């Protein structure tokens, strides 16, 4: 009762009175008050199912109404982490414009925590994140697993290796991520598992800054291979495979659970997941479980 009242923004006594009034009108008890915690009676379960149906029909009605408003229905708001936006968004925007010329795609780049807030608050329809996390409010659609490789300046001794073993990283100057990011925690777990001790000289909240620091010779790092392609082509970075096939960066799309996406948002979600490569960024196939059809997730 307390949680339900808080969720509805009313006092517990007001919620209790409302339940009593509904029971009075229906002529049946909705809660079995002889149990702790409270349990629903058969009538209560039937009424709860009825309420869910009403709310679902209301969502369907609102979405149908929105479809009549072309300005709203023809736009999708996407919040993306910087690394995906810089490496992927140009291609996605071009493909989206070709497939849906009447639709508008609005993209904003944010830190991961702000993306989840934007999706929860409804200021973003979809969020592109790494290490996606599902919750009671957020649904997470797997996209792909990206292979992690050693990033080094061309002059570094490890840059000339065919492959780097985890032990080769011991004592190396390392440019890492801010400690509140999931990728930092995953790398620290990897270091602990392998018994590695690196010398953390700098840390940043985005891959672009880390690449710049590595290119300037401040140290090495471990980054998703596909995010380094431009710097590799420019001769500013070298990406060396790691003998650690389990070390990947999962990337996914998040949206508010039980929110019916408009046609533009559905189109963008389908475009992203349908266009996902069958490999993890270096020609090796990733686990097939990370590529389920987008349509399976639209009503989560």
C-alpha positions in Angstrom: 0.0 0.0 0.0 2.8 2.4 0.9 4.6 1.8 -2.4 1.4 2.0 -4.4 0.5 5.3 -2.7 3.9 6.7 -3.3 3.9 5.7 -7.0 0.5 7.4 -7.4 1.6 10.5 -5.5 -1.0 10.2 -2.8 -0.9 9.5 0.9 -1.2 5.9 2.2 -4.5 6.7 3.9 -6.0 8.2 0.7 -4.9 5.0 -1.2 -6.5 2.8 1.5 -9.7 4.8 1.3 -9.8 4.5 -2.4 -9.4 0.7 -2.3 -12.2 0.5 0.3 -14.4 2.6 -2.0 -13.7 0.3 -5.0 -14.4 -2.8 -2.9 -17.7 -1.2 -1.7 -18.8 -0.5 -5.3 -17.9 -4.0 -6.5 -19.3 -5.7 -3.4 -16.2 -7.9 -3.1 -12.9 -7.8 -1.3 -9.9 -7.2 -3.6 -7.2 -8.0 -1.0 -6.8 -11.0 1.3 -6.0 -9.1 4.5 -5.4 -12.2 6.5 -2.0 -12.6 4.8 1.2 -10.7 5.2 2.3 -9.3 2.9 -1.2 -8.6 1.4 -2.3 -10.9 -1.3 -5.0 -10.4 -4.0 -8.2 -12.4 -3.9 -9.5 -14.0 -7.0 -11.7 -10.9 -7.5 -8.6 -8.7 -7.0 -6.7 -10.6 -9.6 -9.6 -10.2 -12.1 -9.8 -6.5 -11.3 -6.0 -6.0 -11.7 -6.2 -7.8 -15.1 -9.0 -5.5 -16.1 -7.0 -2.4 -15.1 -4.0 -3.5 -17.1 -6.3 -4.0 -20.1 -7.7 -0.5 -19.7 -4.2 1.0 -19.4 -3.0 -0.9 -22.4 -6.0 0.3 -24.4 -5.3 3.8 -23.3 -1.7 3.6 -24.5 -3.0 2.2 -27.9 -5.5 5.1 -28.1 -2.8 7.7 -27.4 -0.4 6.2 -29.9 -3.2 6.0 -32.6 -3.9 9.7 -31.8 -0.2 10.5 -32.1 -0.1 8.8 -35.5 -2.6 11.5 -36.7 -0.1 14.2 -35.7 2.4 13.8 -38.5 4.9 16.2 -36.9 5.2 14.0 -33.8 5.0 10.7 -35.5 7.6 11.5 -38.1 10.4 12.3 -35.6 12.6 10.2 -33.3 14.8 11.5 -30.5 18.0 9.5 -30.0 20.5 9.9 -27.1 23.9 8.3 -27.8 27.2 7.9 -26.0 30.0 9.7 -27.7 31.9 6.7 -29.1 28.8 5.3 -30.9 27.8 8.7 -32.1 31.2 9.6 -33.6 31.8 6.2 -35.2 28.2 5.1 -36.3 25.8 8.0 -36.4 26.8 9.5 -39.8 26.1 6.2 -41.5 22.9 5.6 -39.5 21.6 9.1 -40.3 22.2 8.6 -44.0 20.5 5.2 -44.1 17.6 6.5 -42.0 17.1 9.5 -44.4 17.1 7.1 -47.4 14.5 4.7 -45.9 12.3 7.3 -44.2 12.7 10.6 -46.1 9.6 12.1 -44.4 11.0 11.4 -40.9 13.3 13.5 -38.8 16.1 12.1 -36.6 17.2 14.2 -33.6 20.5 13.1 -32.0 22.0 14.3 -28.8 25.3 13.0 -27.2 25.4 12.3 -23.5 27.1 10.4 -20.7 25.5 7.0 -20.1 23.7 8.0 -16.8 22.1 11.0 -18.6 20.9 8.7 -21.4 19.0 6.5 -19.0 17.5 9.6 -17.3 16.4 11.0 -20.7 14.8 7.7 -21.7 13.0 7.4 -18.3 11.8 11.0 -18.4 10.6 10.7 -22.1 13.0 13.4 -23.5 14.6 10.6 -25.6 12.8 7.8 -27.4 15.9 5.6 -27.7 19.3 5.4 -26.2 22.5 4.0 -27.6 24.7 2.8 -24.8 27.5 0.3 -24.0 26.9 -2.3 -21.3 23.1 -1.8 -21.5 21.2 -2.4 -18.3 17.5 -3.4 -18.2 15.3 -2.5 -15.2 11.7 -2.2 -14.2 11.5 1.0 -16.2 14.0 0.4 -19.0 14.1 -2.3 -21.7 17.5 -3.1 -23.2 17.8 -4.5 -26.8 21.1 -6.2 -27.5 22.9 -4.9 -30.6 26.4 -6.4 -30.8 29.6 -7.3 -28.9 32.7 -5.3 -29.8 36.2 -6.8 -29.5 38.5 -4.9 -27.3 42.1 -4.3 -28.4 45.2 -2.7 -27.1 45.5 1.0 -28.3 49.1 2.2 -28.6 51.1 5.0 -30.3 53.1 3.7 -33.3 56.3 4.3 -31.4 55.4 2.1 -28.5 57.2 -1.3 -28.1 53.9 -3.2 -27.9 52.7 -1.6 -31.2 55.0 -4.0 -33.1 53.5 -7.2 -31.6 51.3 -9.6 -33.5 49.3 -10.2 -30.3 49.6 -8.9 -26.8 49.2 -11.2 -23.8 47.6 -9.9 -20.6 50.9 -10.2 -18.7 52.5 -7.8 -21.2 50.5 -5.0 -19.7 52.1 -5.3 -16.3 53.6 -2.0 -15.2 52.6 -0.2 -18.4 51.5 3.4 -18.3 47.7 3.2 -18.9 45.1 5.7 -20.0 41.8 4.6 -18.6 38.1 5.6 -18.1 36.5 7.5 -15.2 35.8 5.2 -12.3 32.0 5.5 -12.4 31.8 4.1 -16.0 30.9 0.4 -16.6 33.8 -0.1 -19.0 36.2 1.0 -16.2 34.8 -1.6 -13.8 34.9 -4.3 -16.5 38.6 -3.6 -17.3 39.4 -3.5 -13.5 37.8 -6.9 -13.2 39.8 -8.2 -16.1 43.1 -6.9 -14.6 42.3 -8.5 -11.2 41.4 -11.8 -12.9 44.7 -11.8 -14.9 46.8 -10.5 -12.0 47.8 -7.4 -13.9 48.9 -4.1 -12.3 49.0 -1.1 -14.7 50.1 2.4 -13.9 47.0 4.6 -14.4 48.4 7.9 -15.5 45.2 9.6 -16.8 41.5 8.9 -17.0 38.6 10.4 -19.0 34.9 9.9 -19.5 34.9 9.3 -23.2 36.9 7.3 -25.8 37.8 10.2 -27.9 39.9 11.9 -25.2 41.6 8.5 -24.4 42.6 8.1 -28.0 44.1 11.5 -28.1 46.1 10.9 -25.0 47.4 7.6 -26.3 48.3 9.1 -29.7 50.3 11.8 -27.8 52.3 9.0 -26.1 50.9 9.3 -22.6 50.4 5.5 -22.4 48.5 2.6 -23.8 44.8 1.7 -23.3 42.2 -0.9 -24.1 39.5 0.2 -26.4 36.8 -1.2 -28.8 38.6 -2.0 -32.0 36.0 -0.4 -34.2 36.3 3.0 -32.5 40.0 3.3 -33.5 39.6 2.9 -37.3 40.0 6.6 -38.2 43.1 7.1 -36.1 44.6 3.8 -37.4 44.1 5.1 -41.0 45.7 8.4 -40.1 48.8 6.5 -38.6 48.2 8.0 -35.2 47.3 4.8 -33.4 48.0 1.1 -33.6 45.4 -1.5 -32.5 47.0 -4.8 -31.4 44.8 -7.9 -30.7 44.6 -9.1 -27.1 44.8 -12.7 -26.1 41.6 -12.2 -24.2 38.6 -13.2 -26.4 36.2 -12.8 -23.4 37.0 -9.1 -23.2 34.3 -7.4 -25.3 32.2 -4.3 -25.0 28.4 -5.1 -25.4 26.5 -2.3 -27.1 22.7 -2.0 -27.0 19.6 0.2 -27.4 17.5 1.2 -24.4 13.9 2.5 -24.4 11.2 3.0 -21.8 9.5 -0.3 -20.9 5.8 -0.6 -22.0 6.1 2.6 -24.1 4.7 2.1 -27.6 7.2 3.6 -30.0 6.0 5.7 -32.9 6.7 4.6 -36.5 9.9 6.7 -36.8 11.3 5.2 -33.6 10.4 1.7 -34.6 12.0 2.4 -38.0 15.3 3.6 -36.4 15.4 0.6 -34.0 14.8 -1.8 -36.8 17.5 -0.1 -39.0 20.1 -0.3 -36.2 19.5 -3.9 -35.2 18.9 -5.2 -38.8 22.2 -3.6 -39.8 24.2 -5.0 -37.0 27.3 -6.9 -38.3 27.5 -10.6 -37.7 31.0 -10.1 -36.2 32.4 -8.3 -33.2 34.4 -5.7 -35.2 37.3 -7.9 -36.4 35.7 -10.6 -38.5 34.9 -13.0 -35.7 31.3 -13.9 -35.2 29.8 -12.9 -31.9 27.3 -14.9 -29.8 24.1 -15.2 -31.8 22.1 -14.5 -28.7 23.0 -10.8 -28.9 21.0 -10.3 -32.2 17.3 -10.9 -31.7 14.8 -9.2 -34.0 13.9 -5.7 -32.7 10.2 -6.4 -33.0 10.5 -8.9 -30.0 11.5 -6.0 -27.8 9.0 -3.3 -28.9 6.3 -4.2 -26.4 8.6 -4.9 -23.4 
